[in-house]
């Protein structure tokens, strides 16, 4: 079993447990159920870059990727490479 298989199996267990605790009808009655949704696809099409990024120092499958990396450093790099007006 790979780490990804384990993550998927654990997530299936988590979802099953949550479904047994909270019913669909209860979720449908919640305050936020009827709110307007946001479209990731639309947001990406309207963006200047269309980039989805994730900053990670570690991952379940690779362990340490770059322990010394900092978010501030990557903000500067992204600003220099991509952004004219970054939201950072």
TARA-V852916 format. One record per pair of residues at least 24 apart in sequence whose C-alpha atoms are under 8 Angstrom apart, sorted by the first residue. I is the first residue (numbers start at 1). J is the second residue. If there is no record, write none. Layout:
BEGIN
i->I j->J
i->I j->J
END
This chain:
BEGIN
i->3 j->60
i->3 j->61
i->4 j->61
i->48 j->83
i->49 j->82
i->49 j->83
END
